[in-house]
Amino acid sequence: MSNVNIIVGPPGTGKTTTLLNLLDEYLGKGIRPKDVGYISFTVKAADEAKSRATERFGFRKDELPWFRTLHSLAFRWLRLDTKMIMKRNHYSQICEKLGIEYSGFMVMDEGVMLPGGYAGDRMLFQEGLARVRMLSLEEQYNRSTEDFSFSELSRLKSTLEAYKDSYSLMDFNDMLTLMLAEKNLPRFKVLFIDEAQDLSRLQWAVVHKLIANSEQVYIAGDDDQAIFAWAGADPDSFISMPGNVTTLAKSYRLPKAVHRLSEAVIRGISNRRPKAFSSRDEEGLVSFVSDISDIDMSQGDWLVLARNKYLLNPAEQLCEMEGFAYDSKDSPMRTDQAAAIRAYENLRAGKDITDDDRALIKKYGAKVDGTGPIWHEAFTRIGQDVKDYFIACLRRKESITKTPRIKLSTIHGAKGGEATNVVIYSDMSYKSFEEMTNDPDNELRVFYVAATRAKQNLFIIEPRTLNSFNWV
């Protein structure tokens, strides 16, 4: 495929920047923006490309119609309406009809499903996986380890399809299936595909149709960072994709020590694109420690990672005990109490606040006339433990109004992120360990991604259980 150029971008080598520079070149040559497709796995990356083009060349964003995720492109091309898209209440009605418990699984606009723990969530997840993997429902069920029966799953699928037909509704996978049936698709002078390792088999099928309609194609990704196979990603399609291959040769993120460790991890993968790239000149640090309390986190930016969310509990406890400002899904910094405190102090400083801010202040017992006492005296309905944490942060001169310098996250949630200092828990849940035993490649990629978030110092917490990742 002489018109297909594959850009392999190891961690920190500037893969997306390379694509954006190429985009600049084509726009600078006079290619009309409507003749350019820029498809990314994430909305954020597509928006970044769009913003760069508007800033440099003065285009309006509406002049860049094809800077989108693949699902968003399908939505626009098919002229769909948001009223036609399945939503949580529709799935709730289906599960209620079947007498199945359902918590409300999430579907991101990139099409990645994040299921809850109830049977309805898991059944819908498996039904969706069958379609993105382009497998029969029975094949997908046989690959899974679910405890519900195939007849239950088959009944849900039939009910789901009947419901969508009755109300003329569709989901993200239906959009892509319709795109495959379309005879006429967008034609591009140049097509960019970013984060290609995260595309599912169904998405790849659409991509191949777009490639056939494009004069020049650039496909960027890194199969070693493909950590969404559990959600249907098909890195093997990226690995086997023919084309003119360029590997970005230098990481501007990784120091030598982190590079050596990550290379030792990723070499264990059985199927990958071979790639060689160099690190920064600094040595950096890789240190194995027995507990997170052995690490001095009082200064600098930090990313604390774990394979499973519950393993972050000791890190949360440490931050709250020490008065470190931290961000996580459960952080006090994300609560209504924190928002009320910020709004109250802004009000006392003479700044304007919204009606919603005023309602929050009242909710927690403070007055909104701007003349009250300091926040921890004014709020009578905020628990003392929460107040104590925020006071401890302030005593450490931590900001409770800016983005916290410490972030706690699962490894999957931190993909694309980076920090000067990274901490990784080696332990994992029994289920994750079982999956690693059955398919080690996926977990090797997960912990490779975790290690390669570090810009300078990497701290690995030694395992406390047998269910753990072996770094050496």
C-alpha positions in Angstrom: 0.0 0.0 0.0 2.2 2.8 -1.3 0.0 5.6 -0.1 -0.1 4.3 3.5 2.6 5.6 5.9 2.8 4.1 9.3 4.3 6.1 12.1 5.3 4.0 15.1 5.7 6.2 18.2 7.1 4.7 21.4 6.4 6.6 24.7 7.4 10.2 24.7 8.7 10.3 21.1 6.2 12.9 19.9 3.9 10.8 17.8 1.0 13.2 17.9 3.3 16.2 17.4 4.7 14.5 14.3 1.2 14.1 12.9 0.3 17.7 13.6 3.5 18.9 11.9 2.6 16.8 8.8 -0.9 18.4 9.0 0.7 21.8 9.0 2.7 20.9 5.9 -0.3 19.8 4.0 -2.4 22.8 5.0 0.6 25.1 4.1 0.7 23.5 0.6 -2.9 24.7 0.1 -4.8 21.5 0.8 -8.3 22.6 1.7 -9.2 21.7 5.3 -12.4 20.0 4.2 -10.2 17.5 2.2 -8.3 16.5 5.3 -9.5 13.7 7.7 -8.0 13.6 11.2 -9.3 10.7 13.1 -8.3 10.0 16.7 -9.3 7.5 19.2 -10.0 10.3 21.7 -12.0 13.6 21.4 -9.1 15.4 23.1 -6.6 14.5 20.4 -9.0 15.4 17.6 -9.7 18.7 19.2 -6.0 19.4 19.7 -5.4 19.0 15.9 -8.4 21.2 15.1 -7.2 23.9 17.5 -3.7 23.9 16.0 -5.1 24.3 12.5 -7.4 27.1 13.5 -4.6 29.0 15.3 -1.9 28.6 12.7 -4.0 29.1 9.5 -6.9 31.1 10.8 -9.5 28.5 9.9 -12.8 28.4 11.7 -13.5 25.1 13.5 -16.6 24.6 11.3 -14.2 24.6 8.3 -12.6 21.4 9.7 -15.5 19.0 9.5 -13.5 15.8 9.6 -11.3 16.3 12.7 -13.2 13.7 14.8 -13.3 10.4 16.5 -14.5 7.6 14.2 -17.9 7.4 15.9 -18.3 11.2 15.6 -17.4 11.0 11.9 -20.0 8.3 11.3 -22.6 10.4 13.2 -22.0 13.4 11.0 -21.7 11.5 7.7 -24.9 9.6 8.4 -26.7 12.8 9.4 -27.9 11.3 12.6 -29.7 13.1 15.4 -28.8 12.7 19.1 -32.4 11.6 19.7 -31.6 8.5 17.7 -28.8 7.4 20.0 -29.4 4.8 22.8 -29.0 6.3 26.3 -28.9 4.9 29.8 -32.6 5.1 30.4 -33.2 2.9 27.3 -30.9 0.2 28.6 -32.6 0.5 32.0 -35.9 -0.2 30.5 -34.6 -3.2 28.6 -33.0 -4.7 31.8 -36.1 -4.0 33.8 -38.2 -5.8 31.3 -35.9 -8.8 31.5 -35.7 -8.6 35.3 -32.0 -8.1 35.2 -30.1 -5.8 37.7 -28.4 -2.9 35.9 -26.3 -0.1 37.4 -25.9 2.1 34.3 -22.8 1.2 32.3 -20.9 4.0 30.7 -20.2 4.3 27.0 -17.6 6.9 26.2 -17.8 8.8 22.9 -14.8 6.8 21.6 -17.0 3.7 21.9 -15.1 2.2 24.9 -17.5 0.6 27.3 -16.9 0.7 31.0 -19.2 -1.8 32.6 -20.6 -1.9 36.1 -20.8 -5.0 38.2 -24.4 -6.1 37.8 -25.5 -8.8 35.4 -27.2 -6.3 33.1 -24.1 -4.3 32.7 -21.9 -7.3 32.0 -24.4 -8.8 29.5 -24.6 -5.5 27.6 -20.8 -5.3 27.7 -20.4 -8.8 26.2 -23.0 -8.1 23.6 -21.1 -5.0 22.6 -17.7 -6.8 22.6 -19.1 -9.4 20.2 -19.9 -6.7 17.7 -16.6 -4.6 18.0 -14.6 -7.8 17.7 -16.8 -8.9 14.8 -17.5 -12.3 16.5 -20.7 -14.2 16.8 -22.4 -13.8 20.2 -21.6 -17.4 21.0 -17.9 -17.0 20.2 -17.7 -14.0 22.5 -19.5 -15.8 25.3 -17.2 -18.8 25.0 -14.2 -16.4 25.3 -15.6 -14.8 28.5 -15.6 -16.1 32.0 -19.1 -14.8 32.9 -21.4 -16.8 35.2 -24.6 -16.0 33.4 -25.8 -18.5 30.7 -25.6 -18.1 27.0 -29.4 -18.3 26.7 -29.7 -15.3 29.1 -27.2 -13.3 27.0 -29.0 -14.3 23.7 -32.3 -13.3 25.2 -30.9 -9.9 26.1 -29.5 -9.4 22.6 -32.8 -10.2 21.0 -34.7 -7.9 23.3 -32.1 -5.1 22.7 -32.4 -5.4 18.9 -36.2 -5.5 19.1 -36.2 -2.4 21.3 -33.9 -0.4 19.0 -36.1 -1.4 16.0 -39.3 -0.4 17.8 -38.0 3.1 18.7 -35.7 3.7 15.7 -32.6 3.9 18.0 -29.0 2.9 17.5 -25.8 2.7 19.5 -22.2 3.5 18.6 -21.5 0.1 17.1 -24.6 0.4 14.9 -23.2 3.7 13.5 -20.0 1.9 12.3 -22.0 -1.0 10.9 -24.0 1.5 8.9 -20.8 3.1 7.6 -19.6 -0.3 6.4 -22.8 -0.6 4.3 -22.4 2.9 2.8 -21.4 3.0 -0.8 -20.3 6.6 -0.7 -17.9 7.7 2.1 -15.8 10.8 2.6 -12.9 11.3 0.1 -9.7 12.8 1.5 -6.6 14.2 0.0 -4.8 13.2 3.2 -6.1 11.1 6.1 -4.5 10.9 9.5 -5.3 8.2 12.0 -4.0 8.6 15.5 -3.8 6.1 18.4 -4.4 3.3 15.9 -3.4 0.6 18.3 -6.6 1.2 20.2 -9.0 0.7 17.3 -11.3 -2.4 17.4 -11.7 -4.8 14.5 -15.0 -3.1 13.6 -13.3 0.3 13.6 -10.5 -1.0 11.5 -13.0 -2.2 8.9 -14.3 1.4 8.6 -10.8 2.7 8.5 -9.9 0.5 5.6 -12.8 1.9 3.6 -11.6 5.4 4.4 -8.1 4.5 3.3 -9.4 3.3 0.0 -11.0 6.8 -0.5 -7.8 8.7 0.4 -4.8 9.8 -1.6 -2.3 9.9 1.3 -2.7 8.2 4.6 -0.7 8.5 7.9 -1.5 5.9 10.6 0.2 6.5 14.0 0.3 4.3 17.0 2.3 2.0 19.2 1.2 -1.6 19.7 3.3 -1.8 22.9 0.8 0.8 24.4 -2.3 -1.1 23.4 -4.0 -1.6 26.8 -7.6 -1.7 25.8 -7.8 -5.2 24.4 -10.3 -6.0 27.2 -12.7 -3.5 25.6 -12.2 -4.8 22.1 -9.0 -3.0 20.8 -7.3 -5.0 18.1 -3.5 -4.2 18.2 -2.8 -7.1 15.9 -4.4 -5.2 13.0 -1.9 -2.4 13.6 1.0 -4.8 13.9 0.2 -6.4 10.6 -0.8 -3.2 8.7 1.3 -2.9 5.5 2.8 0.4 4.6 5.9 2.6 4.7 7.0 2.4 8.3 8.8 5.1 10.2 9.8 4.6 13.9 10.3 7.7 15.9 13.7 7.2 17.4 14.1 9.3 20.5 12.0 9.6 23.6 11.9 13.1 25.1 10.3 11.8 28.3 12.1 8.7 29.5 15.5 8.8 31.3 17.9 6.0 30.8 17.0 4.0 33.9 13.3 4.0 33.2 14.0 3.2 29.5 16.1 0.1 30.5 13.4 -1.3 32.8 10.5 -0.7 30.3 12.5 -2.3 27.5 13.1 -5.4 29.7 9.3 -5.6 30.3 8.1 -5.2 26.7 10.6 -7.7 25.3 8.4 -10.4 26.8 5.6 -9.8 24.4 5.2 -12.5 21.8 3.7 -10.5 19.0 4.8 -6.9 18.4 6.4 -4.5 15.9 10.1 -4.5 16.7 11.3 -1.0 17.4 14.4 0.7 18.7 14.4 4.1 20.3 16.7 6.0 22.6 16.1 7.7 25.9 17.0 11.2 27.2 20.6 11.7 28.4 19.7 11.9 32.1 20.1 8.7 34.1 16.9 9.1 36.2 16.0 6.7 39.0 14.3 3.3 39.3 13.8 2.3 42.9 12.0 -0.7 44.5 10.4 0.1 47.9 8.4 -1.9 50.3 5.6 0.7 51.1 4.5 4.0 49.7 5.2 5.6 53.1 8.9 5.0 52.4 8.7 7.6 49.6 9.0 11.3 50.2 6.1 12.9 48.2 6.3 16.3 49.9 7.5 18.1 46.8 7.0 17.8 43.0 4.4 16.3 40.7 3.4 12.7 41.2 1.4 10.0 39.5 0.5 7.0 41.6 -0.7 4.0 39.6 -2.3 0.7 40.3 -3.7 -2.1 38.2 -7.0 -2.1 40.2 -8.6 0.9 41.9 -8.9 -0.6 45.4 -5.1 -0.9 45.5 -4.8 2.9 45.7 -6.5 3.0 49.2 -3.1 3.2 51.1 -2.0 6.1 48.9 -5.3 7.9 49.6 -4.8 7.4 53.3 -1.2 8.6 53.2 -2.2 11.8 51.4 -5.0 12.5 53.8 -2.9 11.8 56.8 0.1 13.9 55.6 -2.0 16.7 54.2 -1.0 16.2 50.5 -3.3 17.7 48.0 -4.3 14.8 45.6 -6.6 14.1 42.8 -8.5 10.9 42.2 -12.1 9.9 41.5 -12.7 9.8 45.2 -10.5 12.7 46.3 -12.0 15.3 48.8 -10.7 17.9 46.2 -13.5 16.8 43.9 -16.4 17.0 46.4 -19.1 19.6 46.8 -17.5 20.5 50.1 -14.3 21.6 48.3 -16.3 23.5 45.7 -18.2 25.3 48.5 -15.0 26.3 50.3 -13.5 27.7 47.1 -16.6 29.6 46.3 -16.9 31.0 49.9 -13.3 32.2 49.9 -13.7 33.8 46.5 -16.8 35.6 47.8 -14.8 36.8 50.9 -12.1 38.1 48.5 -14.7 40.2 46.7 -14.9 38.0 43.6 -18.1 37.3 41.7 -19.6 33.8 42.1 -22.4 32.0 40.4 -25.8 31.2 41.7 -24.8 27.5 41.9 -21.9 28.5 44.1 -24.2 30.5 46.4 -26.5 27.4 46.6 -23.5 25.2 47.6 -22.4 27.7 50.3 -25.9 27.7 51.8 -26.0 23.9 51.5 -23.1 23.5 53.9 -24.3 26.1 56.4 -22.4 29.3 55.6 -23.8 32.8 54.8 -23.4 34.3 51.4 -23.1 38.0 52.3 -19.3 37.9 52.0 -18.7 39.1 55.6 -18.5 35.8 57.4 -15.6 34.2 59.3 -12.9 32.0 57.7 -14.3 29.0 55.9 -13.6 26.3 58.6 -15.6 28.4 61.1 -18.4 29.3 58.7 -19.3 25.9 57.4 -21.4 24.2 60.1 -22.4 21.3 57.9 -19.0 20.1 56.7 -17.6 17.3 58.8 -14.6 17.9 61.0 -12.6 15.2 59.3 -13.0 16.9 55.9 -12.1 20.3 57.5 -9.0 18.7 59.1 -7.8 17.4 55.8 -8.1 20.8 54.0 -6.5 22.6 57.0 -3.6 20.1 56.9 -3.1 20.8 53.2 -3.0 24.5 53.8 -0.5 24.1 56.6 1.7 22.3 54.1 1.2 25.2 51.7 -0.7 23.0 49.3 -3.2 24.7 47.1 -6.8 23.6 47.4 -7.9 25.8 44.4 -5.4 24.6 41.8 -5.0 21.1 40.2 -3.4 18.9 42.9 0.2 18.0 42.3 -0.4 14.3 43.1 -2.7 12.2 41.0 -3.9 8.7 41.9 -5.2 6.6 39.0 -5.6 3.1 37.6 -3.0 2.4 34.9 -5.8 2.4 32.3 -7.0 5.8 33.5 -3.5 7.4 33.2 -2.8 6.4 29.6 -1.4 9.5 27.8 -0.4 11.1 31.1 3.1 11.7 32.5 4.8 13.0 35.7 8.2 13.7 37.0 7.7 11.1 39.7 5.7 7.9 39.2 4.8 5.2 41.7 3.4 1.8 40.7 1.9 -0.9 42.8 3.0 -4.3 41.7 0.0 -6.2 43.2 -3.2 -6.8 41.2 -6.5 -8.4 41.8 -7.0 -12.2 41.5 -9.0 -11.7 38.4 -6.3 -9.6 36.8 -3.7 -12.1 37.8 -5.7 -14.9 36.3 -6.0 -12.9 33.0 -2.3 -12.3 33.0 -1.7 -16.0 33.4 -3.9 -16.8 30.5 -2.7 -13.9 28.2 0.5 -12.3 29.5 0.9 -10.0 26.5 -1.9 -7.7 27.7 -0.6 -7.2 31.2 3.0 -6.7 29.9 1.6 -3.8 27.9 -0.3 -2.5 30.9 2.7 -2.3 33.2 4.9 -1.1 30.3 2.5 1.9 29.9 2.6 2.5 33.7 6.4 2.6 33.8 6.8 4.8 30.8 4.8 7.6 32.4 7.9 8.6 34.4 9.9 11.6 33.3 12.6 11.3 36.0 11.9 9.0 39.0 10.1 5.6 39.0 9.2 4.0 42.3 7.9 0.4 42.3 6.2 -0.9 45.4 7.1 -4.5 46.0 4.3 -7.0 46.1 2.6 -8.2 49.2 0.7 -11.0 47.6 1.3 -13.7 45.0 -1.1 -12.0 42.7 1.5 -9.5 41.3 3.5 -8.4 38.3 7.0 -9.7 38.1 9.3 -6.9 37.0 12.5 -8.9 36.6 
